[in-house]
């Protein structure tokens, strides 16, 4: 599963949670929108950091292999 498929699923889940919290009176609409935006942005940042570390690790291994030759 790629991030492109996971973001809409996460947004839907957060909208459901936000709707439940609005219905119970804990949040208003603005707070729910902020929660959804924060959740999606945190996911994207975490995914980017994870992907970046994989790329850096792969580049380090490739450099080590190239230096040995």
C-alpha positions as CSV (number, residue, x, y, z in Angstrom):
1,X,0.0,0.0,0.0
2,X,1.4,3.4,-0.9
3,X,0.9,6.7,0.8
4,X,-1.4,7.9,-2.0
5,X,-3.9,5.2,-1.1
6,X,-3.6,5.6,2.6
7,X,-4.2,9.3,3.0
8,X,-7.8,9.3,1.8
9,X,-8.5,6.3,4.1
10,X,-7.0,8.2,7.1
11,X,-8.9,11.3,6.2
12,X,-12.2,9.4,6.1
13,X,-11.5,7.8,9.5
14,X,-10.6,11.1,11.0
15,X,-13.8,12.7,9.6
16,X,-15.8,9.9,11.2
17,X,-14.0,10.4,14.6
18,X,-14.5,14.2,14.2
19,X,-18.2,13.8,13.5
20,X,-18.6,11.6,16.6
21,X,-16.8,14.2,18.7
22,X,-18.9,17.0,17.3
23,X,-22.1,15.0,17.9
24,X,-21.1,14.5,21.6
25,X,-20.3,18.1,22.0
26,X,-16.6,17.8,22.6
27,X,-15.5,19.7,19.4
28,X,-17.0,22.2,17.1
29,X,-16.6,22.1,13.3
30,X,-13.4,24.2,13.3
31,X,-11.7,22.0,15.8
32,X,-12.7,18.9,13.9
33,X,-11.2,20.3,10.7
34,X,-8.0,21.2,12.5
35,X,-7.8,17.7,13.9
36,X,-8.2,16.1,10.5
37,X,-5.6,18.4,8.9
38,X,-3.2,17.8,11.8
39,X,-3.6,14.0,11.5
40,X,-3.1,14.0,7.8
41,X,-0.1,16.3,8.0
42,X,1.5,14.2,10.8
43,X,1.1,11.1,8.7
44,X,2.6,12.6,5.6
45,X,5.6,14.0,7.6
46,X,6.2,10.6,9.3
47,X,6.0,8.8,6.0
48,X,8.4,11.3,4.4
49,X,10.9,10.8,7.2
50,X,10.6,7.1,7.0
51,X,11.0,7.1,3.2
52,X,13.9,9.5,3.4
53,X,15.8,7.3,5.9
54,X,15.3,4.3,3.6
55,X,16.7,6.3,0.7
56,X,19.6,7.5,2.7
57,X,20.4,4.0,3.9
58,X,20.3,2.6,0.4
59,X,22.5,5.4,-0.9
60,X,25.0,4.7,1.9
61,X,25.1,1.0,1.0
62,X,25.5,1.8,-2.7
63,X,28.4,4.2,-1.9
64,X,30.1,1.6,0.3
65,X,29.8,-1.0,-2.5
66,X,31.1,1.4,-5.1
67,X,34.1,2.4,-2.9
68,X,35.1,-1.3,-2.5
69,X,35.3,-1.8,-6.2
